[in-house]
Amino acid sequence: MNRSARTDSTKSLDVANRFRDSPAMTHHRTCSTDLRRVDPERNMARFYLLTIQPTLFGGVSLIRNWGRIGTSGQVKIETYDRPDDADRAYRRLERIKRRRGYVDPHDVGCKGLV
């Protein structure tokens, strides 16, 4: 910062930013579940990844990524206004995939966003 007497601005760059993350952005949580289904007899090696993330505008996104293990697969993003709706869809999709034989090699779990 230029601290000389001759400055062309009365604004300081060190002043705290008035535009911080919205309360909606700081209170959402992020969840991620990685599921796999492998059956060598059927030449099946699939993955299914579910992730919940807050959006920049106060909503919540449910991100689904699926495909054959070793590929980037396909992605679908659904945006919800309410976190409860996203959580409900997340649990429903996870339940459906587990019923179809998908298992978790490791569970990333849920973490609060800071």
C-alpha positions as MATLAB code, in Angstrom:
seq = 'MNRSARTDSTKSLDVANRFRDSPAMTHHRTCSTDLRRVDPERNMARFYLLTIQPTLFGGVSLIRNWGRIGTSGQVKIETYDRPDDADRAYRRLERIKRRRGYVDPHDVGCKGLV';
ca = [
       0.000    0.000    0.000;
       1.268    3.434   -0.904;
       1.612    5.316    2.360;
       3.027    8.529    0.926;
       1.199   11.772    1.506;
       0.433   12.059   -2.187;
      -2.224    9.466   -2.957;
      -4.944    9.698   -5.518;
      -7.508    7.752   -3.538;
      -9.165    7.977   -0.165;
      -9.976    4.264   -0.188;
      -7.674    1.747    1.408;
      -7.221   -1.745    0.016;
      -6.767   -3.019    3.571;
     -10.324   -2.271    4.658;
     -12.361   -5.377    5.452;
     -14.476   -6.613    2.599;
     -18.167   -5.781    3.055;
     -19.186   -8.522    0.640;
     -18.408  -11.741    2.463;
     -20.002  -15.127    1.847;
     -23.718  -15.104    2.425;
     -25.031  -16.929    5.514;
     -26.620  -19.460    3.168;
     -23.207  -20.213    1.678;
     -21.517  -20.780    5.032;
     -24.162  -23.020    6.635;
     -24.568  -25.682    3.953;
     -22.685  -28.892    4.277;
     -20.972  -30.898    1.605;
     -21.428  -34.650    1.271;
     -19.879  -37.122   -1.084;
     -20.491  -40.851   -1.518;
     -18.472  -43.045   -3.850;
     -20.143  -46.304   -4.905;
     -18.798  -49.154   -7.044;
     -20.285  -52.195   -8.707;
     -17.837  -54.782  -10.034;
     -18.799  -58.150  -11.529;
     -15.957  -59.787  -13.529;
     -18.244  -62.523  -14.887;
     -20.405  -59.881  -16.575;
     -17.436  -57.620  -17.464;
     -19.018  -54.937  -15.265;
     -16.920  -52.267  -13.551;
     -19.050  -49.226  -12.740;
     -18.756  -46.229  -10.449;
     -21.386  -43.825   -9.150;
     -20.440  -40.647   -7.288;
     -22.980  -38.448   -5.483;
     -21.945  -35.023   -4.188;
     -23.862  -32.179   -2.536;
     -22.331  -28.696   -2.744;
     -23.619  -25.184   -2.056;
     -24.032  -22.885   -5.040;
     -22.815  -19.308   -5.157;
     -26.388  -18.033   -5.066;
     -27.638  -19.697   -1.877;
     -28.954  -22.922   -3.391;
     -27.605  -26.445   -3.255;
     -26.372  -28.624   -6.122;
     -26.618  -32.400   -6.301;
     -23.890  -33.615   -8.637;
     -24.060  -37.137  -10.053;
     -21.104  -38.691  -11.873;
     -21.331  -42.232  -13.219;
     -19.741  -44.552  -15.748;
     -17.231  -47.333  -16.270;
     -14.301  -47.375  -13.842;
     -11.274  -45.837  -15.568;
     -13.309  -43.339  -17.600;
     -14.504  -39.854  -16.712;
     -18.112  -40.993  -17.125;
     -21.116  -38.729  -17.384;
     -22.162  -35.853  -15.130;
     -25.572  -34.494  -14.203;
     -26.064  -31.458  -11.953;
     -29.401  -30.717  -10.301;
     -29.886  -27.463   -8.392;
     -32.267  -27.118   -5.451;
     -33.422  -24.014   -3.608;
     -33.688  -25.832   -0.278;
     -30.986  -28.069    1.246;
     -33.662  -30.475    2.528;
     -34.791  -31.202   -1.030;
     -31.216  -31.919   -2.126;
     -30.653  -34.181    0.914;
     -33.837  -36.093    0.145;
     -32.805  -36.652   -3.488;
     -29.278  -37.624   -2.374;
     -30.572  -40.267    0.047;
     -33.087  -41.602   -2.486;
     -30.457  -42.036   -5.221;
     -27.990  -43.634   -2.797;
     -30.668  -46.069   -1.601;
     -31.572  -47.034   -5.191;
     -27.944  -47.653   -6.164;
     -27.232  -49.738   -3.048;
     -30.291  -51.877   -3.817;
     -28.864  -52.512   -7.275;
     -25.622  -53.860   -5.833;
     -23.393  -50.808   -5.559;
     -21.101  -50.759   -2.505;
     -18.772  -48.123   -1.112;
     -15.032  -48.904   -1.258;
     -14.505  -45.941    1.049;
     -16.964  -43.345    2.288;
     -15.832  -39.744    2.031;
     -18.579  -38.704    4.485;
     -20.037  -35.315    5.347;
     -18.089  -32.262    6.416;
     -19.235  -28.794    7.373;
     -18.083  -25.994    5.086;
     -16.051  -23.192    6.569;
];
